[in-house]
Amino acid sequence: MFTGIVEELGVVEALVDQGDSIRLTVRGPHVTLDAGLGDSIAVNGCCLTVAEREQETFTADVMRETLDKTSLGVLSVGDRVNLERAVTPQTRLGGHIVQGHVDGTGTIVSRTPSEHWELVEVSLPADVARYLVPKGSITVDGISLTVVEVRHESFTVSLIPETLARTTLGSKQPGEPVNLEVDVIAKYVERLLDRSAEDRP
């Protein structure tokens, strides 16, 4: 589990194509400080398992399913990525409950800067839209954000200078893909309501 608070901007060091998967190596000096084999690290919001670790890099195997359903499939060597280690019982829950299980991908639609913050519009798949509410939580490329407005086929978020400086959303441009994970609580509520309706006479 994660919180959506990005710890570090990492850099893709290597991508090894294995046919039905890739071996992804990322440089992240901070997140690798205490990383061990089998540990979980979120890369742009995707929970990956550390398969190899060197001094400042870690390597993970990314399956075809993940490549097809997330933006990790379009990464190139040199790209920056958002990194977060899995939470511990002592971790402050500064964002919200994030599983690292991407629900779909969207694209940056527009960016509207102001003096102290920036409004970013992101498209989203129809099957994800029903889980969004204004002032609710969403994870964009592993970043815990608050929804400002839910539109017909998109939503908006406001980014403070800290988020712009410390995450990939500071530089992503219209047309670029992002990973989306909705609040898991919304999915559980929907499931419980569906079961309740099925049980009614």
C-alpha positions in Angstrom: 0.0 0.0 0.0 1.1 3.6 -0.7 -0.1 7.1 0.2 0.4 8.9 -3.1 3.1 11.2 -1.7 6.0 11.0 -4.2 9.3 10.6 -2.4 11.6 11.1 -5.4 11.8 11.8 -9.1 13.7 8.8 -10.5 15.2 8.3 -13.9 14.8 5.3 -16.2 18.3 3.8 -16.6 17.5 0.8 -18.8 14.7 -1.1 -20.5 15.3 -4.7 -21.6 12.6 -6.1 -23.9 11.9 -9.8 -23.0 9.1 -10.3 -25.5 6.1 -10.6 -23.1 7.7 -8.4 -20.5 10.4 -5.8 -19.9 13.1 -5.5 -17.3 12.9 -1.9 -16.0 15.9 -0.3 -14.2 15.3 3.0 -12.4 17.8 5.2 -10.6 16.4 6.4 -7.3 19.0 7.0 -4.6 16.5 7.8 -1.9 14.0 4.9 -2.4 16.8 2.4 -2.8 18.4 3.3 0.6 16.6 0.6 2.4 15.1 -1.4 -0.5 15.5 -5.1 -0.5 14.6 -7.9 -2.9 10.8 -8.4 -3.0 10.0 -4.9 -1.7 7.3 -2.9 -3.4 8.1 0.5 -5.1 5.4 2.5 -7.0 6.7 3.8 -10.3 4.3 6.4 -11.8 1.6 4.8 -9.6 2.3 1.2 -10.6 3.3 -1.2 -7.8 6.4 -3.0 -8.9 8.5 -5.6 -7.1 12.3 -5.1 -6.7 14.0 -8.0 -8.4 17.5 -6.6 -8.4 19.1 -3.8 -6.5 22.4 -1.9 -6.8 23.7 1.1 -4.9 21.3 3.7 -6.4 19.2 1.6 -8.8 16.6 -1.1 -8.7 15.3 -3.4 -11.4 11.7 -4.8 -11.7 10.0 -7.1 -14.1 7.0 -5.5 -15.8 4.5 -8.0 -17.4 2.6 -7.5 -20.6 -0.6 -6.9 -18.7 0.9 -4.0 -17.0 2.5 -2.6 -20.2 -0.8 -2.8 -22.0 -2.9 -1.2 -19.2 -0.6 1.5 -17.9 1.7 4.2 -19.3 4.8 2.2 -18.4 4.7 0.7 -21.9 5.7 4.1 -23.4 8.7 4.8 -21.1 12.1 5.5 -22.6 15.6 5.6 -21.2 16.1 9.0 -19.6 12.5 9.5 -18.7 11.7 10.8 -15.2 9.3 8.8 -13.0 7.5 9.3 -9.7 8.8 6.9 -7.0 7.3 6.0 -3.7 8.1 3.1 -1.3 5.4 1.1 0.3 4.1 2.4 3.6 5.1 1.0 7.0 2.9 1.1 10.2 4.8 4.2 11.2 4.2 6.1 7.9 2.2 9.3 8.0 -0.8 8.9 5.7 -0.3 12.3 4.1 -2.3 11.4 0.9 -4.9 8.7 0.8 -5.0 4.9 0.5 -3.3 3.9 -2.8 -2.8 0.4 -3.9 -0.6 0.9 -6.9 -3.2 -0.9 -9.0 -3.8 1.3 -12.1 -7.5 1.5 -13.1 -6.9 3.1 -16.4 -4.9 5.7 -18.3 -5.8 9.3 -19.2 -4.0 12.1 -21.0 -3.2 15.6 -20.1 -5.8 17.7 -21.9 -4.7 21.2 -20.9 -2.7 23.2 -18.4 -3.8 26.6 -17.1 -1.2 28.4 -15.0 -1.8 31.1 -12.5 0.5 33.0 -10.2 0.7 30.4 -7.4 -0.8 27.2 -8.8 -1.8 25.5 -12.0 -5.0 23.9 -13.1 -4.5 20.7 -15.0 -7.3 18.9 -17.0 -7.0 15.2 -17.5 -9.1 12.9 -19.7 -10.4 9.7 -18.2 -12.0 6.4 -19.3 -15.8 6.2 -19.0 -15.6 3.2 -16.7 -13.4 5.2 -14.3 -15.5 8.4 -14.3 -18.2 7.1 -12.1 -15.9 6.9 -9.1 -14.9 10.6 -9.2 -16.6 13.3 -7.1 -15.5 16.9 -6.6 -13.1 17.2 -3.6 -12.6 13.4 -3.7 -9.3 11.7 -4.1 -7.6 10.4 -7.2 -4.1 9.2 -8.0 -2.4 10.5 -11.1 0.9 8.9 -12.0 1.2 7.9 -8.3 0.4 11.4 -7.0 -2.5 11.7 -4.5 -4.6 14.7 -5.7 -7.9 16.3 -4.9 -10.5 16.5 -7.7 -11.5 20.0 -8.4 -14.2 19.4 -11.0 -15.6 16.4 -12.7 -16.5 17.0 -16.4 -18.1 14.9 -19.0 -15.0 13.1 -20.2 -12.3 14.6 -17.9 -11.5 16.1 -14.5 -9.4 18.9 -13.2 -6.9 19.1 -10.4 -5.0 22.1 -8.9 -1.3 21.7 -8.5 0.7 23.6 -5.9 4.3 24.7 -6.5 5.6 21.7 -4.4 3.8 19.2 -6.6 4.9 20.9 -9.8 8.6 20.9 -8.6 8.7 17.4 -7.1 6.7 15.3 -9.6 6.4 14.5 -13.3 3.2 16.6 -13.5 5.4 19.7 -13.4 6.6 18.9 -17.0 4.0 16.7 -18.6 2.4 18.3 -21.6 -1.0 18.0 -23.3 -1.3 14.7 -25.1 1.0 12.8 -22.7 -0.4 9.7 -20.9 -0.9 9.4 -17.2 -1.8 6.4 -14.9 -5.1 6.8 -12.9 -6.1 5.0 -9.8 -9.4 5.9 -8.2 -10.2 5.8 -4.5 -10.5 2.1 -3.5 -13.2 3.0 -0.9 -15.5 4.1 -3.7 -15.1 0.7 -5.4 -15.9 -1.1 -2.2 -19.0 1.0 -1.6 -20.2 0.3 -5.2 -19.7 -3.4 -4.7 -21.5 -3.4 -1.4 -24.4 -1.5 -2.9 -24.6 -3.9 -5.8 -24.8 -6.9 -3.4 -27.4 -5.2 -1.3 -29.6 -4.7 -4.3 -29.2 -8.3 -5.4 -30.3 -9.5 -1.9 -33.5 -7.5 -2.0 -36.7 -9.6 -2.6 
